[in-house]
Amino acid sequence: MIVRLCGCNGVIINAKIGFSWTVFFFGFLVPIYRGDAKWAVIMFAASLLTVFMAQLIFSFTYNRTYIRELLLKGYVPYDDYSRTMLIANGFIAG
């Protein structure tokens, strides 16, 4: 499921809910591409310390973390579908 989030400056970001195949295959490069430097450093360090086993765990958790941080930065659902999906997955209250 892809949701669309709109920032206060009008920027619209598409974010996927669920397992992240991109993190599974590309690891810490995904947060670098998304401009999420904090999580890039965390994922890089964790992957090195666990011989890349942490990459599997982050594949299940990173999309959820990314959406939560966007919402904390002030992004809001762009359309009714996105709002419904965010409510259904526990990101925002109905």
N, C-alpha and C positions, 0 to 999 in steps of 0.2 A: 504494500500500500504506500502510495506516495502522497504526502501532504504538502501544501504550499503555504509558506509563511511569509508575511509581509512586514518589513521593518518600518520604523518611523520615517526613514528617508526614502521610502518607496521601493526599496530593493525587495524583490521576490525571490525566495529560496525554496527549491524543491528538496524535500527530505524524505527518506524512506523509513518506514516503521518496520522493524523486524531484523532478521539476520542480515549482516553486511558481508556479501560476497567480496566486495572490493577490499575490505579490511582483511578478510581471510587470505586473499591472494597478494595484496600489496602492503599490508601492515601499516606501519607508521607513515607511509607516504600519503595515505588518504587524508589524515588531518592536516598535513602540510598543504595539500591541494585545496582543502576547504578553508584554509587560513586559520586553523585552530592550533596554534603553536604550543600551547600548554599540553594538550593531549598528544601531540606529536612527540614531545620530549618524554612524557610519561610512558607512552607505548614503546618508544625506542628503548628506554632503560629497562622496562619490564621484559621486553622481548629478549634483550641481551642476557639479562639475569636468569631467565628461565629457558634459555636455548629455544626461543620462539614458540614455546608452548602458550605463553600469554596471548599470543596473536589469536589463537583459537577462542580464548575467553572473550577478548575484545571484539571478535566477530559477532558475538551474541549481544554485547552490551553497548558498543560505540554509537549506533544510531540513536538509541534511547538517550544516551548522555548528550549527544549533539543537539537533539531536539530540545531537551530540557534547558541546555545553556542558551539556545536561541530564544526560548520563551523568557528566560531570566533577563536577557538583554533587551527585551521589549518587543520582540516579534509577536505578531498575532496571526491567527488563521486567516488566510486570504479569502476563502470561500466557505460555503456551508458544508461541503463534503469534508474539507480539511478539519473544520471545527468538530464535526460529528466523529471523525476518526480519532482526533485528539482526546475527545471526551471518552470514547469507547475504550481507548487504551490507557486511560488514567493520567494523561498529561495535564489536563485542565478539568475544572469542575463544571458541571452542566448548569 
